[in-house]
Amino acid sequence: MAMKITEECTNCGACEPECPREAISEGDPIYVIDATKCTECKDEGEPQCVPVCPVDCIVKA
């Protein structure tokens, strides 16, 4: 499974540098997560992008 960014995204960019797999990129109009790269940070224990999101718009796909 992978994480996804919902339409509540404010395009702040806080999540992009936190992704160890470089699965997050700037989309139009919101950031997007490449499901083929996202591992939900299983090796790190929990998704690294979720705690830095100021609007809680990153959820499991």
C-alpha positions in Angstrom: 0.0 0.0 0.0 1.0 3.6 -0.3 0.2 7.0 1.1 -1.7 9.7 -0.8 -2.2 13.4 -0.5 -5.7 14.6 -0.5 -7.1 17.8 -2.1 -6.8 19.6 1.3 -3.1 20.0 0.5 -2.0 23.6 0.7 1.1 23.0 -1.5 3.4 24.0 1.3 6.1 21.5 0.3 6.9 20.4 3.9 6.5 16.7 3.0 8.7 16.5 0.0 12.2 16.6 1.7 11.0 14.2 4.4 10.4 11.3 2.0 13.4 8.9 2.1 12.2 7.2 -1.2 11.8 10.5 -3.1 8.2 9.5 -3.8 6.7 12.9 -3.2 6.8 15.6 -5.9 5.1 18.9 -6.7 2.0 18.4 -8.7 -0.6 20.7 -10.1 -2.3 22.0 -8.0 -1.2 19.8 -5.1 1.8 17.6 -4.1 1.5 13.9 -5.2 2.9 10.6 -4.0 4.2 8.1 -6.5 2.6 4.8 -5.3 5.3 2.8 -7.0 7.9 4.4 -4.8 6.0 4.8 -1.6 6.6 2.1 1.0 4.8 3.9 3.9 8.3 4.1 5.4 8.1 0.5 6.7 11.8 0.6 7.3 11.5 3.8 9.4 8.6 2.5 11.4 6.0 5.0 10.3 5.4 7.4 7.4 7.9 10.3 7.7 5.7 12.8 5.7 2.6 12.6 7.9 3.9 14.4 11.1 5.3 17.4 9.1 2.0 18.0 7.2 0.4 21.1 8.7 -3.1 20.3 7.4 -3.1 16.5 8.0 -3.8 15.7 4.3 -1.6 12.7 3.9 -3.5 9.4 4.3 -3.2 5.7 3.4 -4.3 5.1 -0.1 
